[in-house]
Every structure is written in structure tokens, then in C-alpha cells.
Amino acid sequence: MIVGVDIETYSSVDLTKSGVRPYTEAPDFTILLIAYKIDSQPIKLIDLTARGDETPSPLLPEVSSDIPPGDLREFLHLLLDPAATKTAYNASFERTCLARYFHRPMPPEQWQCTMVQAATMGLPGTLAQVGAILGLERQKMEEGKALIQYFCKPAKDGTRHYPQDAPEKWELFRRYNVRDVDVETTIRERLARWPRPQVELDAWALDQTINDRGVRLDKTLLENALKLGDVYSARLMDEARELTGLDNPRSDAQLKGWLAERGVVTDSLDKKSIPPLLEAATDSTIKRVLRLRQELGKTSISKYAAMERGLCEDGRVHNLLQYYGAGRTGRWAGRLVQVQNLPQNKLRDLSTARQLVRDGEFDLLEMAYGSPPFVLSQLIRTTFVPSEGCRFIIADYSAIEARVLAWLAGENWVLKEFYGDGLIYEATASMMFHVPKDDIRKGGARADLRSKGKVATLACGYQGSVGALIQMGALESGIPEDELPGIVQMWRKANKNIVRYWYEVEDAAISAVQGTPTTLDHGIRFECEADYLFITLPSGRRLAYYQPELQPEPKFDKLGLTYKGTGSNKQFTRQKSYGGKMVENITQATARDCLRDAMTALDAAGYRIVFHVHDEVIADMPVGTGSLAEMQEIMGRPLPWAPGLPLRAAGFEADFYMKD
């Protein structure tokens, strides 16, 4: 039995800024409407406001409606029945809200997410977008946004609108709720011909368990970091106002005007524009004002503010990760605090700096460590702490993408290195420059070559050239720009099998679109079916490219692959691809499946995962339980679907989250 569910809710907490858990913990949180559909039966609607317990008198006047009424007892029975599969679009929201409202657990194993189902088919994120792209007969109602704004959120003056305030709007809102179930059900049924494998359903359930568990925050550190940021920003603003006489020195318009009056004309005051302005300035006051502007730009405490908004009654922050958030590969994406985009900590004596902030010793902190914004950025990770009586065990796959790429392409010298020392940057430089690897190690006669091996390894594997080297920090690492083309050529010469693989993958994809399915090593299969190009990964999971087409590439005198997908502007439009890009998708997707299976095994072994970042897993374990060695052993186990892939994890234990 399948039950499609959609709910409409009210809360004074901003859902988009705080996340679903704080949203449901607001004192005024409530569920207004529940629409549900059992198998092929008509959609039913439960209007909880009509029961009289959500709406103050006078009660909602009778409004004629042909919507079949739902039965709350029937719905609760289905909700708690393990044999009934509940589905929703972004099921995490429904699960969390229903659990809070009815004070019942919502085991994720009993739920399936249609949003994830759409993402696995290369479709965009919202119900409205998917419905439009699939050309459904009945689309999501456009009136919904205005109705949600009216009934589900406080008005600007803080008051709440009730059904009796606008009975006709309320009836339209009820129809909107029913339509959402209709659209969700139709999408689910339309995509049912491509069922998700059980291993992925299980992985989503584990993801929900991890997000439900959440991770504890150090509230003292969080509160004092916010306070320090405010104090320092206020100090800078006071100085900037005194020097400029401006009401708001943060205002681009005001500051540009002030600078122009002093002969400094600029179109922009972003962080890239200020260094050349500083270099050109001769007046000491102008220099100081520009430096203050730089510092004010660095005082952003947005990560700490996001933690504060997401902090829940249990002292933890939840729902930090979005399953299948990266549509091309299926990798997880960060949400709320964006744990996948945290500054690295390179501060000396991190524990001491952390304790000074916790103790509120701001003056001493600045004397010892310098600029408070820099210190705060270094301490963001350390705000995540283990539960009482626990410690973090943090284990990270070593160079996972380089390992997977070499395994896929059959670059045996790279695999041999990973089975041995694992010094891939040194080994790459050795192959490129024909210098013994030992000479490139730290302290060796040619240790300077390691940076070139590193940047080439990171930048060149997916058909990257000079631009990719620059993006990966080649210039910052001291490599002259005129050397970059030579580095690209040397890397490609040293990695001929990877270079060959780019073109094999591109040819296989083009052949599939032309009607000839192709299978490469490790069972990677390219085939077209209905509106999709599918690439079957070694794990058996499939990547989907919607509406593939071949279009001329005059620059290269060949046909190029295109498909419809979400671009950098978040619009669902036709995208171009090529061999290196598809190899990147396949490699990152395979690395993602390695992590998926490792987390499944860790969970089965009792490791309480609280979040994960790229290829790193953070477990919150009672002191005396579990070990780093065991986590490393589990993550390094050979995978039955990837024979010969050398996996290795490194890690450490800590009393707060950090980079080792």
C-alpha cells in the first residue's frame, strides 16, 4: 500500500533560514491541512482547523466544497502502519512535522521521497519545475505562494491570518493542498518505470537517521563568537564613521561618493577591487578607510548566525545534509550551516584560541592571535562538539577521486602507488619530471616539484588545462604562469590511460545517443531509454541525463553531447558535456557510492554518524566505545562491486570538530 501525503503548516520561524526542526519547535507551530491518497483512491483532505482546536472562535463558516473529507483515525493508522509506504515531495519535511505534531516517531524506512526520485532522473528540485518539465496535465497551482504567505506565515505586523479571515482563500488553499498530492503522485507514477535500487532506499533512510540525530553545538563558544563579531564590527564602524563622517560606511554608494570626493573613483568595492585601490592610494586616511572596509567585509559571522538559527531544544543542529543534493553525481549537498564549505583551521594552538573565546577574553585573544575575524573563521569547525561523555572519531578517505579515476581508467602506475606509499603528489611529479620520488619528498633535493605534482593531480584529471591549474591555486603555490602549459602536457604524457579514457567515455556516450549501447570496463554501460541517456556505474546505480541530443561543435569539428539539466544559474536549460566532464561525473559518483557503502557498514557496526563532509565521516562515540583503527578498517574494506580499487582512510579522535 502506498500513501501519498502533503501537509500545510504554520510557524512563526522562518523555514528557509532555520530549517525544519526549529520550525516545528516554535510554540505556535501547527499542521493546518493534511491531504493524502491511498493507492488509486481519490485524494482526501483533513482540515485540522475545522475541528475547532486550531482556530479561535468564531469558527470557520461553512463553505461548499466537493473535496472528499479525510478521516484522522484512518490517516493515523496508515501513518503508523509499517506495511504502508508513505511518500511525499521532500519527505523529510513531512516526516519531521508529523512526528512533532502527533508525538510519534516516523521511521524513515517507511517513507520514500519523490523529490529524490526526481533528482535521480536528472530533474530539478521543485515540485512545480518537475511537473512543468514532465508536461503533467494538472500542474502545481500558481496561487500557492500567495496562499502560503497568507496562511502559513505571520504577517509583517506579526499577526496571523486564520481561515475565517478569508473563507474563499481558505477553500482555494485546501484545493492547493489536494493538487500537490495529485502532482506528487503523478510524478511518482510517471517515474516508477525506473525504480530506485533498495541500496539507495536504505541509504536515504540512513541519511534521514543521521539528520534526525543531528550534531551538538558548543553553545558558549557560539554565543561568544557572535558577541565578539558584533563588538569588533561596532569598533570598526565607529572608527570608519569618525574618519569619513558617513552614516553608514558599509554602504557602497556612500563610500564610493566619499572616495570620489578625494579623487579615488571606483565602480566596485568588492574584495578583489580593494587591493589595487590600496596600492594606488597615497593619503593615509584613505588607506585606513579602505583597510577598515576590508576588515568589515571579513567580519561576517554568517556561519555562526546560521548555527544559532538552527540550534534546537536538544542543543543540536539537524538536517545539515541534503541527500542527492548534487544531481549529476548523487553526492550529498550542505544545508543551513553548509558544512561542506567551512574554512580550514590552520591556527596554531587551536585549543587555546578556542578557550579564550569561550571565556570571553577578547582583548587577550586579539593580542595573541591578531584579527578577530580570522580567528573566528578558524574556529567555526570547533563549534561542533561530541555529546556528553563522547568524543569524535573522524575518518577521511585518502585521495579518493584520484584512486577511483586511476582504477576506472586502468592507470596502473597510480594504482601501484596507492597500494604502496600512497604519495600520489610525489609520484606524479616523479613521472612528470623523471626525478626519483624520494628526491621530491619533504626535505628532498627536488621537494619544490611536489607542488607541481599536487596541482596537476587535482586539476588535470578531468581534461583540465591551464585554466584549471590556475583555479586550483597553481599561481598561489608559486608556479610561474608560463610553466602551466608544460605542466599540463607532462601530466597527460604521464597519464596516457586517463587521457585515453576521456575519449572512450565521450565516444561511448555519443554512440548510445546514436542508438548503439556501449559497455566499458568495470561494467560502465551507456544506453538510451525513453528520454534519457543512462550511465550505469560499477555499483549498479545509474546516472541519468535528460533529453540528450548531439549538436555540432564547430570549434572541434565534431558532434558534442548536450542534455537538459540545472545550470550554474539554477535554470533548467540545455547543457554541454564532453569526455572529461562525464569522467568527472562517473568518478565522483563512484566515490560517492564508496562513501555510501562505508557509512552503511559503519552504522551497522554501531558508529553514530552525526554528519559527513565530502569523503570524511564524523562519528559521535562514547568514550571507550569504537576506535579509529576499526573505522579505518571498515572504510578500507574491498567493495564487491569494485575489485582492485585500493581504498584507505586516515583520521584522528578529537574533542571538537577540526581538520587534522
C-alpha positions as CSV (number, residue, x, y, z in Angstrom):
1,M,0.0,0.0,0.0
2,I,1.3,3.5,-0.9
3,V,0.0,6.6,0.7
4,G,0.9,10.0,-0.9
5,V,1.0,12.8,1.7
6,D,1.2,16.5,1.6
7,I,0.7,18.9,4.6
8,E,0.3,22.6,5.0
9,T,1.6,24.1,8.3
10,Y,2.0,27.3,10.2
11,S,5.0,28.6,12.2
12,S,6.5,31.9,13.1
13,V,10.0,30.6,12.5
14,D,11.5,31.2,9.0
15,L,11.7,27.7,7.5
16,T,14.3,28.7,4.8
17,K,16.7,30.3,7.3
18,S,16.4,28.0,10.2
19,G,15.5,24.6,8.8
20,V,12.6,22.3,9.5
21,R,13.5,21.2,13.1
22,P,13.5,24.7,14.7
23,Y,10.4,25.5,12.5
24,T,8.5,22.7,14.2
25,E,9.8,23.7,17.7
26,A,8.2,27.1,17.6
27,P,5.4,27.4,20.2
28,D,2.9,28.3,17.5
29,F,3.8,25.5,15.1
30,T,0.8,23.6,13.9
31,I,-0.4,21.5,11.0
32,L,-3.3,23.1,9.2
33,L,-4.2,20.6,6.4
34,I,-3.3,17.0,5.5
35,A,-4.1,15.7,2.1
36,Y,-3.5,12.0,1.4
37,K,-4.1,9.5,-1.3
38,I,-4.3,5.7,-0.7
39,D,-3.1,3.8,-3.8
40,S,-5.6,4.7,-6.6
41,Q,-8.3,6.0,-4.4
42,P,-9.5,9.7,-4.6
43,I,-7.4,12.2,-2.6
44,K,-8.9,13.0,0.8
45,L,-8.4,16.1,2.9
46,I,-8.2,16.5,6.7
47,D,-8.8,20.2,7.7
48,L,-7.5,20.3,11.2
49,T,-8.7,23.9,11.6
50,A,-12.3,22.7,11.1
51,R,-12.0,20.6,14.2
52,G,-12.0,23.8,16.3
53,D,-8.8,23.1,18.1
54,E,-6.6,25.3,15.9
55,T,-8.9,28.2,15.2
56,P,-10.3,30.6,17.8
57,S,-14.0,31.4,17.7
58,P,-15.9,32.3,15.7
59,L,-15.2,29.0,13.8
60,L,-14.8,28.9,10.1
61,P,-18.2,29.5,8.3
62,E,-19.5,26.6,6.2
63,V,-18.1,26.8,2.7
64,S,-19.3,24.5,0.0
65,S,-16.6,22.0,-1.0
66,D,-16.5,18.9,-3.2
67,I,-13.2,17.7,-1.8
68,P,-13.6,14.3,-0.2
69,P,-13.2,14.6,3.6
70,G,-10.4,12.6,5.2
71,D,-10.6,10.6,8.4
72,L,-8.0,11.5,11.0
73,R,-8.2,8.0,12.6
74,E,-7.7,6.4,9.2
75,F,-4.7,8.6,8.4
76,L,-3.1,8.0,11.8
77,H,-3.5,4.2,11.3
78,L,-1.8,4.5,7.9
79,L,0.9,6.8,9.3
80,L,1.8,4.3,12.0
81,D,1.4,1.1,9.9
82,P,4.9,-0.3,9.0
83,A,3.3,-2.0,5.9
84,A,2.1,1.3,4.4
85,T,4.8,3.1,2.4
86,K,4.3,6.9,2.8
87,T,5.6,9.1,0.0
88,A,5.9,12.9,-0.2
89,Y,7.8,15.5,-2.2
90,N,10.7,16.4,0.2
91,A,9.6,13.7,2.6
92,S,12.0,15.0,5.3
93,F,9.6,17.9,5.9
94,E,6.5,15.8,6.2
95,R,8.3,13.3,8.5
96,T,9.6,15.9,10.8
97,C,6.4,17.9,11.1
98,L,4.1,14.9,11.5
99,A,6.5,13.4,14.2
100,R,6.3,16.7,16.1
101,Y,2.6,17.2,15.8
102,F,1.5,13.7,16.6
103,H,4.3,13.0,19.1
104,R,5.1,9.7,17.2
105,P,8.3,8.6,15.6
106,M,8.3,8.5,11.8
107,P,10.8,5.7,10.9
108,P,12.4,6.7,7.6
109,E,12.3,3.1,6.4
110,Q,8.5,3.5,6.0
111,W,8.9,6.6,3.8
112,Q,10.1,7.4,0.2
113,C,10.9,10.8,-1.2
114,T,9.6,11.7,-4.6
115,M,12.0,14.7,-4.8
116,V,14.9,12.3,-4.5
117,Q,13.3,10.1,-7.1
118,A,13.1,13.1,-9.5
119,A,16.7,14.1,-8.7
120,T,18.0,10.6,-9.6
121,M,16.4,11.1,-13.0
122,G,18.3,14.4,-13.6
123,L,15.3,16.6,-12.9
124,P,15.3,19.8,-10.9
125,G,14.4,20.4,-7.3
126,T,10.9,21.8,-7.0
127,L,7.6,20.2,-7.5
128,A,6.5,22.9,-9.8
129,Q,9.6,22.6,-12.0
130,V,9.3,18.8,-12.3
131,G,5.6,19.0,-13.1
132,A,6.2,21.6,-15.8
133,I,9.2,19.7,-17.4
134,L,7.2,16.4,-17.5
135,G,4.2,18.2,-19.0
136,L,1.7,17.0,-16.5
137,E,-1.9,17.6,-17.3
138,R,-2.5,19.0,-13.8
139,Q,0.3,21.3,-12.6
140,K,1.1,22.8,-9.2
141,M,-1.2,25.8,-8.6
142,E,0.5,29.1,-9.1
143,E,-1.7,30.7,-6.4
144,G,0.1,28.6,-3.8
145,K,2.9,31.1,-3.0
146,A,0.5,33.9,-2.1
147,L,-1.7,31.5,-0.1
148,I,1.3,30.1,1.9
149,Q,2.4,33.7,2.6
150,Y,-1.1,34.5,3.9
151,F,-2.0,31.4,6.0
152,C,1.4,29.8,6.9
153,K,3.5,32.8,8.0
154,P,3.0,35.8,10.3
155,A,2.0,39.0,8.5
156,K,4.6,41.8,8.6
157,D,3.0,43.2,11.7
158,G,3.3,39.8,13.4
159,T,-0.4,38.9,13.3
160,R,-1.7,35.6,12.0
161,H,-4.4,35.0,9.4
162,Y,-7.0,32.4,10.1
163,P,-9.4,30.6,7.8
164,Q,-12.3,32.7,8.9
165,D,-10.4,35.8,7.8
166,A,-10.8,34.8,4.2
167,P,-13.1,31.7,3.7
168,E,-12.8,31.8,-0.1
169,K,-9.0,32.0,0.0
170,W,-9.1,29.1,2.5
171,E,-11.1,26.9,0.2
172,L,-8.6,27.7,-2.6
173,F,-5.8,26.7,-0.2
174,R,-7.5,23.4,0.5
175,R,-7.6,22.7,-3.2
176,Y,-3.9,23.7,-3.5
177,N,-3.1,21.1,-0.8
178,V,-5.0,18.4,-2.7
179,R,-3.4,19.4,-6.0
180,D,0.1,19.0,-4.5
181,V,-0.7,15.3,-3.7
182,D,-2.1,14.9,-7.2
183,V,1.1,16.3,-8.8
184,E,3.4,14.3,-6.4
185,T,1.6,11.1,-7.1
186,T,1.6,11.6,-10.9
187,I,5.4,12.3,-10.9
188,R,6.0,9.2,-8.7
189,E,3.9,7.1,-11.1
190,R,5.5,8.6,-14.2
191,L,9.0,7.8,-12.9
192,A,8.1,4.4,-11.5
193,R,9.4,2.6,-14.6
194,W,12.9,3.4,-13.3
195,P,12.7,2.2,-9.6
196,R,15.5,3.1,-7.3
197,P,17.5,0.2,-6.1
198,Q,17.0,-1.0,-2.5
199,V,20.6,0.0,-1.5
200,E,19.6,3.6,-2.4
201,L,16.4,3.5,-0.5
202,D,18.3,2.2,2.5
203,A,20.9,5.0,2.1
204,W,18.2,7.6,2.1
205,A,16.8,6.1,5.3
206,L,20.3,6.2,6.9
207,D,20.6,9.8,5.7
208,Q,17.4,10.7,7.5
209,T,18.6,8.9,10.7
210,I,21.8,11.0,10.6
211,N,19.9,14.2,10.1
212,D,17.4,13.3,12.8
213,R,20.3,12.6,15.2
214,G,22.0,16.0,14.5
215,V,25.2,17.2,16.0
216,R,25.8,19.0,19.3
217,L,26.9,22.7,19.3
218,D,29.1,24.3,21.9
219,K,26.6,27.0,22.9
220,T,29.2,29.0,25.0
221,L,31.6,29.2,22.1
222,L,28.7,30.0,19.7
223,E,27.3,32.8,21.8
224,N,30.7,34.4,22.5
225,A,31.8,34.1,18.8
226,L,28.6,36.1,17.9
227,K,29.3,38.6,20.6
228,L,33.0,39.0,19.6
229,G,31.9,39.6,16.0
230,D,29.4,42.2,17.0
231,V,31.9,44.0,19.3
232,Y,34.6,44.1,16.7
233,S,32.3,45.2,13.9
234,A,31.0,48.0,16.1
235,R,34.5,49.2,16.8
236,L,35.4,49.2,13.1
237,M,32.2,51.0,12.3
238,D,32.8,53.7,14.9
239,E,36.3,54.3,13.5
240,A,35.1,54.4,9.9
241,R,32.3,56.9,10.8
242,E,34.8,59.1,12.6
243,L,37.2,59.1,9.7
244,T,34.6,59.6,6.9
245,G,31.7,61.4,8.6
246,L,29.4,58.9,6.9
247,D,26.2,57.5,8.5
248,N,26.9,54.0,7.1
249,P,30.5,53.3,5.9
250,R,29.3,49.8,4.8
251,S,27.1,51.5,2.1
252,D,28.8,51.1,-1.3
253,A,27.1,54.3,-2.6
254,Q,28.1,56.4,0.4
255,L,31.7,55.2,0.5
256,K,32.1,55.5,-3.3
257,G,31.0,59.1,-3.0
258,W,33.4,59.8,-0.2
259,L,36.3,58.3,-2.2
260,A,35.3,60.1,-5.4
261,E,35.4,63.5,-3.5
262,R,39.1,62.6,-2.7
263,G,40.0,61.6,-6.2
264,V,39.5,57.8,-5.9
265,V,36.9,56.7,-8.4
266,T,35.9,53.0,-8.5
267,D,33.0,51.0,-9.9
268,S,33.2,48.3,-7.2
269,L,34.2,47.9,-3.6
270,D,34.3,44.1,-3.6
271,K,37.2,42.2,-2.0
272,K,39.0,42.0,-5.4
273,S,38.8,45.7,-6.0
274,I,40.2,47.0,-2.8
275,P,43.9,45.8,-3.0
276,P,44.6,47.8,-6.2
277,L,42.9,50.8,-4.6
278,L,45.1,50.4,-1.6
279,E,48.2,50.2,-3.7
280,A,47.3,53.3,-5.6
281,A,46.2,55.4,-2.6
282,T,48.7,57.9,-1.2
283,D,46.6,59.5,1.5
284,S,46.9,57.7,4.9
285,T,43.3,58.4,5.8
286,I,42.0,56.9,2.5
287,K,44.3,53.8,3.1
288,R,42.9,53.3,6.6
289,V,39.3,53.7,5.4
290,L,39.9,51.1,2.7
291,R,41.5,48.7,5.2
292,L,38.6,49.2,7.5
293,R,36.3,48.3,4.6
294,Q,38.4,45.1,4.1
295,E,38.1,44.2,7.7
296,L,34.3,44.9,7.8
297,G,34.0,42.6,4.8
298,K,35.8,39.9,6.8
299,T,33.7,40.2,10.0
300,S,30.9,38.1,8.5
301,I,29.7,35.6,11.2
302,S,27.1,34.1,8.9
303,K,28.1,30.5,9.8
304,Y,27.7,31.2,13.5
305,A,24.4,33.0,12.8
306,A,23.2,30.0,10.8
307,M,24.1,27.7,13.7
308,E,22.2,30.0,16.1
309,R,19.1,29.9,13.9
310,G,19.4,26.1,13.6
311,L,20.0,25.4,17.3
312,C,17.3,23.2,18.6
313,E,15.9,22.3,22.0
314,D,18.2,19.4,22.4
315,G,21.3,21.6,21.9
316,R,22.0,20.2,18.5
317,V,21.6,21.3,14.9
318,H,19.9,19.0,12.5
319,N,19.4,18.4,8.8
320,L,22.8,19.7,7.7
321,L,22.9,17.4,4.6
322,Q,20.8,17.0,1.6
323,Y,20.7,13.5,0.1
324,Y,21.3,13.5,-3.6
325,G,21.8,17.3,-3.5
326,A,24.2,17.2,-6.4
327,G,22.0,16.0,-9.2
328,R,24.7,15.0,-11.7
329,T,26.5,12.6,-9.3
330,G,24.2,11.9,-6.4
331,R,26.6,13.4,-3.8
332,W,25.3,15.0,-0.7
333,A,25.0,18.8,-0.5
334,G,25.3,21.0,2.5
335,R,22.3,22.9,4.0
336,L,21.9,25.6,6.7
337,V,25.5,25.8,8.0
338,Q,26.9,24.4,4.8
339,V,29.4,22.0,6.4
340,Q,30.9,21.2,3.0
341,N,32.1,24.8,2.7
342,L,33.8,25.5,6.0
343,P,37.2,27.4,6.3
344,Q,40.1,25.1,7.1
345,N,41.7,25.6,10.5
346,K,45.4,26.4,10.3
347,L,45.6,28.4,13.5
348,R,48.4,27.5,15.9
349,D,47.3,26.2,19.2
350,L,43.6,25.9,18.3
351,S,42.5,24.8,21.7
352,T,43.9,27.9,23.4
353,A,42.3,30.3,21.0
354,R,39.0,28.4,21.3
355,Q,39.1,28.6,25.1
356,L,39.9,32.4,25.0
357,V,36.7,32.9,23.0
358,R,34.7,30.6,25.3
359,D,36.0,32.6,28.3
360,G,35.1,36.0,26.7
361,E,38.8,37.1,26.8
362,F,38.5,39.1,23.6
363,D,41.3,41.6,24.2
364,L,43.8,38.8,25.1
365,L,42.7,36.8,22.1
366,E,43.4,39.8,19.8
367,M,46.8,40.4,21.4
368,A,47.8,36.7,21.0
369,Y,46.3,35.9,17.6
370,G,45.6,39.1,15.8
371,S,42.5,39.9,13.7
372,P,39.3,38.5,15.4
373,P,37.6,37.8,12.1
374,F,40.5,35.5,11.1
375,V,40.3,33.7,14.5
376,L,36.6,33.3,14.3
377,S,36.8,31.8,10.8
378,Q,39.4,29.3,12.1
379,L,37.1,28.3,15.0
380,I,33.9,27.6,13.0
381,R,34.5,23.9,12.8
382,T,35.3,23.6,16.5
383,T,31.7,24.8,17.4
384,F,30.6,21.2,16.5
385,V,31.3,19.1,19.6
386,P,30.5,15.5,20.7
387,S,27.7,14.5,23.0
388,E,28.4,14.4,26.8
389,G,30.8,11.6,27.6
390,C,31.7,11.1,24.0
391,R,34.4,12.0,21.5
392,F,34.5,12.5,17.8
393,I,36.2,9.8,15.7
394,I,36.9,11.4,12.3
395,A,38.0,9.3,9.3
396,D,38.5,10.6,5.8
397,Y,39.1,8.7,2.5
398,S,42.6,9.5,1.3
399,A,42.7,10.9,-2.3
400,I,39.5,9.0,-3.1
401,E,38.9,10.7,-6.5
402,A,42.5,10.1,-7.7
403,R,42.2,6.4,-6.7
404,V,38.8,5.9,-8.4
405,L,39.9,7.7,-11.6
406,A,43.0,5.6,-11.9
407,W,41.0,2.4,-11.2
408,L,38.4,3.3,-13.8
409,A,40.9,4.2,-16.5
410,G,43.4,1.4,-15.7
411,E,46.3,3.8,-14.9
412,N,48.3,1.1,-13.2
413,W,51.3,3.0,-12.0
414,V,48.9,5.2,-10.0
415,L,47.1,2.2,-8.5
416,K,50.5,0.7,-7.6
417,E,51.4,3.9,-5.8
418,F,48.2,3.8,-3.8
419,Y,48.8,0.2,-2.9
420,G,52.2,1.3,-1.6
421,D,53.2,4.6,-0.1
422,G,50.2,6.5,-1.4
423,L,52.3,9.6,-2.0
424,I,50.5,10.4,-5.2
425,Y,51.7,14.0,-5.5
426,E,55.3,13.0,-5.2
427,A,54.8,10.0,-7.5
428,T,53.0,12.2,-10.1
429,A,55.9,14.8,-10.0
430,S,58.3,11.9,-10.4
431,M,56.6,10.6,-13.5
432,M,56.2,14.1,-15.0
433,F,59.8,15.3,-14.4
434,H,61.6,12.0,-14.4
435,V,63.1,12.6,-10.9
436,P,63.3,9.9,-8.2
437,K,60.3,10.1,-5.9
438,D,62.5,10.2,-2.8
439,D,64.0,13.4,-4.0
440,I,60.6,15.0,-4.1
441,R,59.6,14.1,-0.5
442,K,59.7,16.8,2.1
443,G,63.4,17.8,2.7
444,G,64.5,16.2,-0.6
445,A,66.7,17.7,-3.2
446,R,63.7,18.4,-5.5
447,A,60.9,18.9,-2.9
448,D,59.9,22.0,-4.9
449,L,58.4,19.7,-7.5
450,R,55.8,18.4,-5.1
451,S,53.5,21.4,-5.5
452,K,53.5,20.9,-9.3
453,G,52.6,17.3,-8.9
454,K,49.8,18.2,-6.4
455,V,48.2,20.9,-8.5
456,A,48.5,18.8,-11.7
457,T,46.8,15.8,-9.9
458,L,44.0,18.0,-8.7
459,A,43.5,20.0,-11.9
460,C,44.2,17.7,-14.9
461,G,42.3,14.5,-14.2
462,Y,39.1,15.7,-15.9
463,Q,40.6,17.1,-19.1
464,G,41.5,20.4,-17.3
465,S,44.1,22.7,-18.8
466,V,45.8,25.9,-17.8
467,G,42.6,27.5,-16.5
468,A,42.0,24.5,-14.2
469,L,45.6,24.8,-12.9
470,I,45.0,28.4,-12.0
471,Q,41.7,27.7,-10.4
472,M,43.4,25.0,-8.3
473,G,45.9,27.5,-7.0
474,A,48.9,27.0,-9.2
475,L,49.9,30.6,-9.2
476,E,49.4,31.0,-5.4
477,S,51.7,28.0,-4.9
478,G,54.5,29.8,-6.7
479,I,54.3,28.2,-10.2
480,P,55.0,30.8,-12.9
481,E,52.2,31.1,-15.4
482,D,54.4,30.4,-18.4
483,E,55.1,27.0,-17.0
484,L,51.5,25.9,-16.8
485,P,51.0,24.6,-20.4
486,G,54.1,22.5,-20.0
487,I,52.8,21.0,-16.7
488,V,49.5,20.1,-18.5
489,Q,51.4,18.3,-21.3
490,M,53.7,16.5,-18.9
491,W,50.8,15.3,-16.7
492,R,48.9,14.0,-19.8
493,K,52.1,12.2,-21.0
494,A,52.5,10.5,-17.6
495,N,48.8,9.5,-17.5
496,K,48.1,8.2,-21.0
497,N,45.4,5.8,-19.9
498,I,43.4,8.5,-18.2
499,V,43.7,10.7,-21.3
500,R,42.5,7.7,-23.4
501,Y,39.6,7.2,-21.0
502,W,38.2,10.7,-21.6
503,Y,37.7,9.9,-25.3
504,E,36.4,6.4,-24.7
505,V,33.7,7.8,-22.4
506,E,32.8,10.5,-24.8
507,D,32.6,8.1,-27.8
508,A,30.5,5.7,-25.8
509,A,28.0,8.4,-24.8
510,I,27.7,9.6,-28.4
511,S,27.3,6.1,-29.7
512,A,24.5,5.5,-27.1
513,V,22.6,8.6,-28.2
514,Q,23.0,7.4,-31.8
515,G,21.4,4.1,-30.9
516,T,24.3,1.8,-30.1
517,P,24.6,0.9,-26.4
518,T,28.2,0.5,-25.2
519,T,29.8,-1.1,-22.2
520,L,33.3,-0.2,-20.9
521,D,35.5,-1.8,-18.2
522,H,34.0,-2.3,-14.7
523,G,30.5,-2.6,-16.2
524,I,30.1,1.0,-17.0
525,R,27.3,1.0,-19.6
526,F,26.0,3.8,-21.8
527,E,22.4,3.4,-23.2
528,C,19.4,5.5,-24.1
529,E,15.9,4.7,-22.9
530,A,12.9,6.9,-23.5
531,D,14.0,10.5,-22.8
532,Y,17.3,9.6,-21.0
533,L,20.9,8.7,-21.5
534,F,21.8,6.4,-18.7
535,I,25.3,5.6,-17.4
536,T,25.4,2.5,-15.3
537,L,28.2,2.8,-12.6
538,P,30.3,-0.1,-11.2
539,S,28.0,-0.1,-8.2
540,G,24.9,-0.7,-10.4
541,R,23.5,2.8,-9.8
542,R,22.6,4.8,-12.9
543,L,23.3,8.4,-13.7
544,A,20.5,10.0,-15.8
545,Y,20.9,12.7,-18.5
546,Y,17.5,14.1,-19.5
547,Q,16.7,14.6,-23.2
548,P,20.2,14.0,-24.6
549,E,21.0,15.5,-28.1
550,L,24.0,15.6,-30.3
551,Q,24.9,19.1,-31.6
552,P,27.7,20.3,-33.8
553,E,30.9,21.6,-32.2
554,P,32.4,23.7,-35.0
555,K,35.5,24.5,-32.9
556,F,36.4,20.9,-32.7
557,D,34.8,19.7,-36.0
558,K,32.7,17.0,-34.3
559,L,29.4,16.3,-32.6
560,G,29.1,17.2,-28.9
561,L,26.8,15.8,-26.3
562,T,24.1,18.0,-24.8
563,Y,21.3,17.3,-22.3
564,K,18.8,19.3,-20.2
565,G,19.8,20.0,-16.6
566,T,20.2,22.6,-13.9
567,G,23.0,25.0,-14.9
568,S,25.1,27.4,-12.8
569,N,22.3,30.0,-12.9
570,K,19.9,27.4,-11.4
571,Q,17.8,27.4,-14.6
572,F,16.9,24.1,-16.2
573,T,18.3,24.5,-19.7
574,R,20.4,22.6,-22.3
575,Q,23.9,21.9,-21.0
576,K,27.0,20.8,-22.9
577,S,29.2,17.9,-21.9
578,Y,32.4,16.2,-23.0
579,G,34.6,13.3,-22.2
580,G,36.4,14.9,-19.2
581,K,33.2,16.2,-17.7
582,M,31.5,12.8,-17.9
583,V,34.6,11.1,-16.5
584,E,34.3,13.6,-13.6
585,N,30.7,12.7,-13.1
586,I,31.4,8.9,-13.2
587,T,34.4,9.3,-10.8
588,Q,32.7,11.5,-8.3
589,A,29.6,9.3,-8.4
590,T,31.6,6.2,-7.8
591,A,33.5,7.8,-4.9
592,R,30.1,8.8,-3.5
593,D,29.0,5.1,-3.7
594,C,32.1,4.1,-1.8
595,L,31.1,6.5,0.9
596,R,27.5,5.3,0.9
597,D,28.6,1.7,1.5
598,A,31.2,2.7,4.1
599,M,28.6,4.7,6.1
600,T,26.2,1.7,5.8
601,A,28.8,-0.6,7.2
602,L,29.8,1.9,9.9
603,D,26.2,2.3,11.0
604,A,25.8,-1.5,11.2
605,A,28.9,-1.6,13.4
606,G,27.3,0.8,15.8
607,Y,29.1,4.0,14.8
608,R,26.8,7.0,15.4
609,I,27.4,9.2,12.4
610,V,26.4,12.8,13.1
611,F,27.5,14.3,9.7
612,H,29.9,13.9,6.9
613,V,31.8,16.3,4.7
614,H,32.8,15.2,1.2
615,D,34.7,11.9,1.8
616,E,35.0,12.4,5.6
617,V,32.8,10.8,8.3
618,I,32.3,12.2,11.8
619,A,31.1,9.7,14.4
620,D,30.0,10.7,17.9
621,M,31.1,7.8,20.1
622,P,31.0,7.2,23.9
623,V,34.5,7.2,25.4
624,G,35.7,3.6,25.4
625,T,33.5,2.5,22.5
626,G,34.7,2.1,19.0
627,S,38.1,3.1,17.7
628,L,39.8,5.0,14.9
629,A,41.5,1.8,13.8
630,E,38.2,0.0,13.4
631,M,36.6,2.9,11.4
632,Q,39.7,2.9,9.1
633,E,39.4,-0.8,8.7
634,I,35.7,-0.7,7.8
635,M,36.2,2.2,5.3
636,G,39.1,0.4,3.7
637,R,37.4,-2.9,3.1
638,P,37.3,-4.0,-0.5
639,L,33.9,-3.5,-2.2
640,P,32.4,-6.4,-4.0
641,W,31.5,-4.2,-7.0
642,A,34.9,-2.6,-7.2
643,P,37.6,-5.4,-7.2
644,G,41.1,-3.9,-7.3
645,L,40.1,-0.4,-6.1
646,P,42.6,0.5,-3.3
647,L,40.7,2.3,-0.5
648,R,42.4,3.8,2.5
649,A,41.1,6.1,5.3
650,A,43.1,8.3,7.6
651,G,41.8,10.0,10.7
652,F,42.0,11.0,14.4
653,E,40.0,11.4,17.5
654,A,39.1,14.8,18.9
655,D,37.0,16.7,21.5
656,F,35.7,19.1,18.8
657,Y,35.5,19.0,15.0
658,M,38.5,20.2,13.1
659,K,40.8,19.4,10.2
660,D,43.9,17.4,11.4
